[in-house]
Amino acid sequence: MEMALAPAHSLANALADAILHVVLYVTILSGFFVVIEPAPYEYLVAVLGFACVLARVRINRVMLPLLVLLLIRDAGGAVGLLKILDFGWMRLTGDPTVQTETFEHPDSIRFLAISFYLGLSGVMFACICAQDTMRRIATLRSAFITSAVLASLLGTMGYFQLSPSFEIFTLAGRASGGFKGPNDFGAFTIPALLWLIE
């Protein structure tokens, strides 16, 4: 009976690992297109989290300091946000009279939520790469290089105005690829360039 269960168990593990690698590849590949909000990458990270559960990716003890420090950072942000929400925020303008303004814009709430989400996704990527390290980093590297090439192609098509519909991939006469700005585009392509040089 145990002999019959072992191959089925091993087949399920192999399938879950294959699903994890496919979702990891697609998630990293989608990283070049963030000109819209929310970006496809943000949804795919949630799918990747589900794939991690299927593949039984464990939280390694080595990741605990990272997780604790990120939670401390986010707790500090939440305390600061509560102060803003409860009391408004103070500002000095012109005369030395203090004015209290109420908090009406949700930018701070969104910033804190995004910071928390990105922190957790960073821990998730660290846990993914802590197991079967070389194979998973190879998948990540391949997807990132492909993503950077796609971003570069979009930026090139936008820069040379090959079609009026490609003007979304430039900003102020500079190539921006699938990003909101040229500086984000440039920073995104640097790791891929370094990997290719290596």
GUMARVO-87440 format. One line per 10 residues: their letters; for each residue x, y, z of N, C-alpha, C. Coordinates in Angstrom, 2 decimals, decimal comma, padded with zeros to 5 digits. Layout:
BEGIN
a) X Y Z X Y Z X Y Z; ...
This chain:
BEGIN
memalapahs) 000,83 -001,19 000,00 000,00 000,00 000,00 000,87 001,26 000,00; 001,91 001,29 000,86 002,80 002,44 000,91 003,56 002,61 -000,39; 003,91 001,49 -001,03 004,63 001,55 -002,29 003,77 002,21 -003,37; 002,46 001,99 -003,34 001,56 002,59 -004,33 001,38 004,07 -004,07; 001,41 004,47 -002,78 001,22 005,88 -002,46 002,46 006,70 -002,78; 003,64 006,12 -002,67 004,88 006,87 -002,87 005,01 007,44 -004,28; 004,77 006,65 -005,36 004,86 007,25 -006,69 003,82 008,34 -006,92; 002,61 008,16 -006,40 001,57 009,18 -006,58 001,96 010,46 -005,84; 002,52 010,29 -004,64 002,95 011,45 -003,84 004,08 012,18 -004,56; 005,03 011,41 -005,09 006,16 012,02 -005,79 005,71 012,70 -007,09
lanaladail) 004,72 012,12 -007,78 004,18 012,73 -008,99 003,47 014,04 -008,65; 002,72 014,07 -007,54 002,03 015,30 -007,11 003,05 016,38 -006,76; 004,13 016,01 -006,09 005,18 016,98 -005,75 005,84 017,53 -007,01; 006,11 016,65 -007,97 006,74 017,09 -009,22 005,82 018,04 -009,99; 004,52 017,72 -010,01 003,55 018,58 -010,69 003,46 019,94 -010,00; 003,40 019,95 -008,67 003,33 021,20 -007,93 004,58 022,04 -008,16; 005,74 021,38 -008,22 007,00 022,10 -008,48 007,02 022,68 -009,89; 006,50 021,91 -010,85 006,44 022,41 -012,23 005,50 023,61 -012,33; 004,37 023,54 -011,64 003,43 024,68 -011,63 004,10 025,89 -011,01; 004,85 025,69 -009,92 005,55 026,79 -009,27 006,53 027,45 -010,23
hvvlyvtils) 007,28 026,66 -010,98 008,26 027,23 -011,91 007,59 027,98 -013,04; 006,49 027,45 -013,55 005,76 028,15 -014,63 005,21 029,49 -014,12; 004,58 029,46 -012,95 004,01 030,70 -012,40 005,11 031,69 -012,04; 006,23 031,19 -011,51 007,37 032,07 -011,21 007,87 032,74 -012,49; 008,00 031,97 -013,55 008,47 032,52 -014,83 007,51 033,59 -015,35; 006,22 033,28 -015,36 005,22 034,22 -015,89 005,16 035,48 -015,02; 005,26 035,32 -013,70 005,21 036,47 -012,80 006,37 037,42 -013,06; 007,59 036,88 -013,13 008,76 037,72 -013,39 008,69 038,30 -014,80; 008,23 037,52 -015,75 008,12 037,99 -017,13 007,18 039,19 -017,23; 006,12 039,21 -016,44 005,14 040,31 -016,52 005,66 041,59 -015,88
gffvviepap) 006,83 041,54 -015,25 007,35 042,70 -014,54 007,68 043,90 -015,41; 007,80 043,71 -016,72 008,15 044,83 -017,60 006,96 045,72 -017,93; 005,74 045,29 -017,63 004,56 046,07 -018,03 003,82 046,56 -016,79; 004,24 047,71 -016,33 003,61 048,30 -015,14 003,09 049,70 -015,42; 002,84 049,98 -016,68 002,35 051,30 -017,05 000,90 051,50 -016,60; 000,20 050,41 -016,32 -001,16 050,50 -015,80 -001,18 050,08 -014,33; -002,15 050,56 -013,59 -002,30 050,19 -012,18 -003,68 049,62 -011,96; -003,81 048,55 -011,24 -002,73 047,67 -010,78 -002,14 046,89 -011,94; -000,86 046,64 -011,85 -000,14 045,93 -012,92 -000,45 044,44 -012,87; -000,34 043,76 -014,00 -000,54 042,30 -014,00 000,37 041,59 -013,01
yeylvavlgf) 001,57 042,12 -012,81 002,53 041,53 -011,87 001,92 041,42 -010,47; 001,18 042,42 -010,06 000,62 042,42 -008,71 -000,38 041,29 -008,51; -001,15 040,98 -009,53 -002,08 039,86 -009,44 -001,32 038,52 -009,49; -000,30 038,47 -010,34 000,44 037,23 -010,51 001,24 036,87 -009,26; 001,65 037,86 -008,48 002,36 037,56 -007,22 001,42 036,81 -006,28; 000,14 037,18 -006,27 -000,83 036,45 -005,45 -000,99 035,01 -005,94; -001,02 034,82 -007,26 -001,10 033,47 -007,83 000,17 032,68 -007,48; 001,31 033,37 -007,50 002,57 032,73 -007,13 002,55 032,27 -005,67; 001,93 033,07 -004,81 001,79 032,67 -003,41 000,99 031,39 -003,28; -000,07 031,25 -004,07 -000,87 030,02 -004,07 -000,04 028,85 -004,59
acvlarvrin) 000,77 029,10 -005,63 001,64 028,05 -006,17 002,68 027,62 -005,13; 003,13 028,56 -004,31 004,07 028,23 -003,23 003,43 027,30 -002,21; 002,16 027,54 -001,91 001,44 026,67 -000,98 001,33 025,26 -001,58; 001,00 025,18 -002,87 000,90 023,88 -003,53 002,23 023,13 -003,52; 003,32 023,88 -003,75 004,64 023,25 -003,83 005,29 023,08 -002,45; 004,57 023,47 -001,42 005,05 023,34 -000,04 006,37 024,07 000,18; 006,43 025,31 -000,30 007,60 026,15 -000,04 007,57 026,54 001,43; 008,66 026,26 002,12 008,73 026,52 003,56 009,39 027,87 003,83; 009,01 028,45 004,98 009,70 029,65 005,45 010,94 029,18 006,19; 012,07 029,47 005,61 013,34 029,07 006,17 013,67 029,95 007,37
rvmlpllvll) 014,35 029,38 008,36 014,74 030,17 009,54 015,59 031,37 009,18; 016,35 031,25 008,12 017,21 032,35 007,69 016,39 033,57 007,28; 015,14 033,35 006,86 014,28 034,45 006,42 013,59 035,18 007,57; 013,61 034,61 008,75 012,88 035,21 009,87 013,36 036,62 010,21; 014,68 036,92 010,24 015,08 038,31 010,50 014,52 039,29 009,47; 014,53 038,88 008,20 013,95 039,73 007,15 012,47 039,97 007,41; 011,74 038,93 007,73 010,31 039,04 007,99 010,05 039,92 009,20; 010,80 039,72 010,27 010,61 040,52 011,50 010,91 041,99 011,24; 012,01 042,28 010,55 012,36 043,68 010,27 011,31 044,35 009,38; 010,79 043,63 008,40 009,74 044,20 007,55 008,46 044,46 008,35
lirdaggavg) 008,12 043,56 009,25 006,93 043,77 010,08 007,12 044,95 011,04; 008,34 045,12 011,58 008,62 046,28 012,43 008,48 047,57 011,63; 009,03 047,56 010,41 008,90 048,74 009,55 007,44 049,08 009,28; 006,65 048,05 008,95 005,24 048,30 008,65 004,45 048,68 009,89; 004,81 048,14 011,04 004,14 048,54 012,29 004,43 050,01 012,59; 005,68 050,44 012,37 006,01 051,85 012,55 005,22 052,74 011,60; 005,07 052,29 010,36 004,26 053,04 009,40 002,81 053,11 009,81; 002,29 052,01 010,35 000,89 051,99 010,80 000,68 052,92 011,98; 001,64 052,98 012,92 001,52 053,90 014,06 001,51 055,34 013,56; 002,41 055,65 012,64 002,43 056,99 012,06 001,15 057,32 011,33
llkildfgwm) 000,61 056,35 010,62 -000,64 056,55 009,88 -001,80 056,79 010,83; -001,85 056,07 011,94 -002,92 056,28 012,93 -002,87 057,68 013,50; -001,66 058,20 013,71 -001,52 059,57 014,19 -002,10 060,56 013,19; -001,81 060,31 011,90 -002,34 061,20 010,87 -003,85 061,11 010,81; -004,38 059,89 010,85 -005,83 059,72 010,72 -006,58 060,30 011,92; -006,01 060,16 013,12 -006,70 060,64 014,32 -006,61 062,15 014,51; -005,46 062,71 014,22 -005,24 064,11 014,60 -005,02 065,05 013,43; -005,07 064,57 012,22 -004,71 065,43 011,11 -003,21 065,63 011,12; -002,69 066,50 010,31 -001,26 066,76 010,35 -001,02 068,25 010,40; 000,07 068,63 011,01 000,36 070,04 011,25 001,23 070,58 010,12
rltgdptvqt) 000,97 071,82 009,78 001,89 072,46 008,84 001,99 073,94 009,17; 003,13 074,49 008,86 003,36 075,92 009,05 003,35 076,59 007,69; 002,57 077,68 007,55 002,55 078,40 006,28 002,62 079,89 006,58; 003,40 080,58 005,81 003,47 082,04 005,92 003,74 082,51 007,33; 002,71 083,08 007,95 002,84 083,55 009,33 003,11 082,35 010,24; 003,69 082,59 011,40 004,00 081,48 012,30 002,77 080,95 013,04; 001,64 080,85 012,34 000,45 080,26 012,94 000,35 078,81 012,50; 000,00 077,97 013,42 -000,09 076,55 013,12 -001,51 076,25 012,64; -001,60 075,56 011,53 -002,90 075,14 011,01 -002,97 073,62 011,05; -004,13 073,14 011,38 -004,34 071,69 011,36 -005,17 071,36 010,14
etfehpdsir) -004,67 070,42 009,34 -005,42 070,00 008,16 -005,91 068,58 008,38; -007,10 068,32 007,93 -007,62 066,96 008,07 -007,03 066,08 006,98; -006,99 064,82 007,25 -006,42 063,85 006,32 -007,51 063,41 005,35; -007,40 063,86 004,10 -008,44 063,55 003,13 -007,95 062,67 001,99; -006,64 062,58 001,83 -006,12 061,83 000,68 -005,64 060,46 001,13; -006,02 059,41 000,41 -005,67 058,04 000,84 -004,26 057,61 000,41; -003,40 058,56 -000,02 -002,07 058,18 -000,50 -001,26 057,45 000,56; -001,33 057,91 001,81 -000,54 057,27 002,87 -001,02 055,85 003,15; -002,33 055,64 003,11 -002,87 054,30 003,33 -002,42 053,38 002,20; -002,50 053,86 000,98 -002,08 053,06 -000,17 -000,59 052,76 -000,11
flaisfylgl) 000,23 053,76 000,29 001,67 053,56 000,39 001,98 052,47 001,42; 001,32 052,51 002,57 001,56 051,51 003,61 001,13 050,12 003,14; -000,02 050,04 002,47 -000,49 048,74 001,97 000,46 048,17 000,92; 000,94 049,02 000,02 001,87 048,56 -001,01 003,19 048,14 -000,38; 003,67 048,88 000,61 004,91 048,52 001,29 004,78 047,15 001,95; 003,65 046,92 002,61 003,41 045,63 003,26 003,37 044,50 002,23; 002,66 044,74 001,13 002,51 043,73 000,07 003,86 043,40 -000,56; 004,64 044,44 -000,86 005,94 044,22 -001,48 006,91 043,55 -000,51; 006,83 043,89 000,77 007,66 043,24 001,77 007,38 041,75 001,85; 006,09 041,40 001,89 005,72 039,98 001,93 006,12 039,26 000,65
sgvmfacica) 005,99 039,94 -000,48 006,40 039,29 -001,73 007,91 039,09 -001,76; 008,67 040,02 -001,17 010,13 039,85 -001,08 010,49 038,64 -000,24; 009,79 038,46 000,89 010,01 037,28 001,73 009,65 036,01 000,97; 008,56 036,08 000,20 008,13 034,91 -000,58 009,20 034,53 -001,62; 009,76 035,52 -002,33 010,80 035,22 -003,31 012,04 034,66 -002,63; 012,38 035,18 -001,45 013,52 034,65 -000,71 013,29 033,20 -000,32; 012,08 032,87 000,11 011,76 031,49 000,48 011,77 030,57 -000,74; 011,28 031,07 -001,86 011,30 030,27 -003,09 012,74 029,92 -003,47; 013,62 030,90 -003,40 015,01 030,68 -003,81 015,84 029,95 -002,76; 015,31 029,81 -001,55 016,04 029,09 -000,50 016,00 027,58 -000,71
qdtmrriatl) 015,03 027,09 -001,47 014,92 025,66 -001,78 015,17 025,47 -003,27; 015,85 024,42 -003,63 016,14 024,14 -005,04 016,71 025,40 -005,70; 017,70 025,98 -005,01 018,17 027,33 -005,30 018,61 027,54 -006,74; 019,51 026,74 -007,24 020,08 026,99 -008,57 019,03 026,90 -009,67; 018,14 025,93 -009,56 017,11 025,77 -010,59 016,12 026,93 -010,57; 015,72 027,35 -009,38 014,75 028,44 -009,29 015,37 029,78 -009,66; 016,62 029,99 -009,31 017,28 031,23 -009,72 017,48 031,25 -011,23; 017,74 030,09 -011,83 017,85 030,01 -013,29 016,54 030,38 -013,95; 015,43 029,91 -013,39 014,11 030,28 -013,91 013,87 031,77 -013,77; 014,18 032,30 -012,61 014,00 033,73 -012,34 014,87 034,57 -013,28
rsafitsavl) 016,11 034,16 -013,43 017,05 034,90 -014,28 016,59 034,90 -015,74; 016,19 033,75 -016,24 015,73 033,64 -017,62 014,51 034,53 -017,87; 013,56 034,49 -016,93 012,35 035,31 -017,08 012,68 036,79 -017,01; 013,60 037,18 -016,13 013,94 038,60 -015,99 014,63 039,12 -017,24; 015,54 038,33 -017,79 016,23 038,76 -019,02 015,23 038,89 -020,17; 014,33 037,93 -020,30 013,31 038,01 -021,35 012,42 039,23 -021,15; 012,06 039,49 -019,91 011,22 040,65 -019,60 011,93 041,95 -019,95; 013,22 042,04 -019,64 013,99 043,25 -019,96 014,12 043,44 -021,47; 014,27 042,34 -022,20 014,35 042,42 -023,67 013,02 042,93 -024,23; 011,90 042,42 -023,71 010,58 042,89 -024,16 010,39 044,37 -023,84
asllgtmgyf) 010,81 044,78 -022,64 010,70 046,19 -022,27 011,55 047,05 -023,20; 012,74 046,56 -023,54 013,63 047,31 -024,44 013,04 047,42 -025,84; 012,41 046,35 -026,30 011,77 046,40 -027,62 010,62 047,42 -027,63; 009,81 047,41 -026,57 008,72 048,40 -026,50 009,28 049,82 -026,44; 010,33 050,01 -025,63 010,94 051,33 -025,53 011,52 051,79 -026,86; 012,14 050,88 -027,59 012,72 051,21 -028,90 011,62 051,57 -029,89; 010,55 050,78 -029,91 009,43 051,07 -030,83 008,79 052,41 -030,49; 008,68 052,72 -029,20 008,11 054,00 -028,80 009,04 055,15 -029,12; 010,33 054,97 -028,89 011,31 056,04 -029,11 011,38 056,42 -030,59; 011,36 055,41 -031,45 011,44 055,68 -032,89 010,06 055,89 -033,51
qlspsfeift) 009,01 055,93 -032,70 007,65 056,22 -033,13 007,25 055,38 -034,34; 007,42 054,07 -034,20 007,10 053,17 -035,29 005,60 053,10 -035,56; 004,81 053,49 -034,56 003,37 053,52 -034,71 002,82 054,53 -033,69; 001,74 055,24 -034,02 001,19 056,19 -033,04 000,77 055,52 -031,74; 000,41 054,25 -031,82 -000,02 053,56 -030,60 001,16 053,25 -029,67; 002,38 053,36 -030,15 003,56 053,07 -029,32 004,04 054,28 -028,53; 003,38 055,43 -028,70 003,84 056,63 -027,98 003,65 056,50 -026,46; 002,84 055,55 -026,03 002,67 055,30 -024,60 003,97 054,79 -023,98; 004,89 054,26 -024,81 006,14 053,70 -024,31 007,28 054,71 -024,30; 006,95 055,99 -024,41 007,94 057,06 -024,27 007,39 058,13 -023,35
lagrasggfk) 008,28 058,90 -022,77 007,88 060,01 -021,92 008,87 061,14 -022,15; 008,39 062,27 -022,60 009,22 063,46 -022,86 010,38 063,13 -023,80; 010,10 062,35 -024,83 011,12 062,03 -025,82 012,13 060,99 -025,38; 011,89 060,34 -024,24 012,79 059,30 -023,74 012,04 057,97 -023,68; 012,74 056,90 -024,00 012,12 055,57 -023,97 011,78 055,20 -022,53; 010,57 054,69 -022,32 010,17 054,25 -020,98 009,69 052,80 -020,98; 009,68 052,15 -022,14 009,25 050,75 -022,21 007,85 050,60 -021,65; 007,64 049,60 -020,82 006,34 049,38 -020,21 006,22 050,03 -018,84; 007,09 050,99 -018,54 007,11 051,64 -017,23 006,53 053,05 -017,32; 006,30 053,65 -016,16 005,74 055,00 -016,14 006,78 056,07 -016,41
gpndfgafti) 008,04 055,72 -016,30 009,09 056,70 -016,54 010,36 056,06 -017,05; 011,20 056,84 -017,73 012,45 056,32 -018,28 013,43 055,85 -017,20; 013,41 056,48 -016,04 014,35 056,08 -014,98 014,01 054,68 -014,46; 012,72 054,38 -014,32 012,31 053,03 -013,90 012,73 052,00 -014,95; 012,55 052,36 -016,20 012,92 051,48 -017,30 014,42 051,18 -017,28; 015,22 052,22 -017,11 016,67 052,04 -017,07 017,12 051,17 -015,91; 016,56 051,42 -014,73 016,93 050,63 -013,56 016,52 049,17 -013,72; 015,40 048,92 -014,39 014,92 047,56 -014,58 015,85 046,76 -015,50; 016,43 047,41 -016,49 017,26 046,69 -017,46 018,67 046,41 -016,95; 019,11 047,08 -015,89 020,50 046,92 -015,42 020,80 045,48 -014,97
pallwlie) 019,97 044,84 -014,10 020,30 043,46 -013,73 020,37 042,51 -014,92; 019,45 042,68 -015,87 019,47 041,81 -017,06 020,75 042,03 -017,85; 021,16 043,29 -018,00 022,39 043,59 -018,72 023,61 042,97 -018,02; 023,65 043,07 -016,70 024,77 042,49 -015,96 024,80 040,97 -016,10; 023,60 040,33 -016,06 023,56 038,88 -016,26 024,05 038,50 -017,64; 023,66 039,28 -018,66 024,09 038,98 -020,02 025,59 039,19 -020,19; 026,13 040,23 -019,55 027,58 040,47 -019,61 028,32 039,32 -018,94; 027,76 038,85 -017,82 028,40 037,73 -017,11 028,46 036,49 -017,98
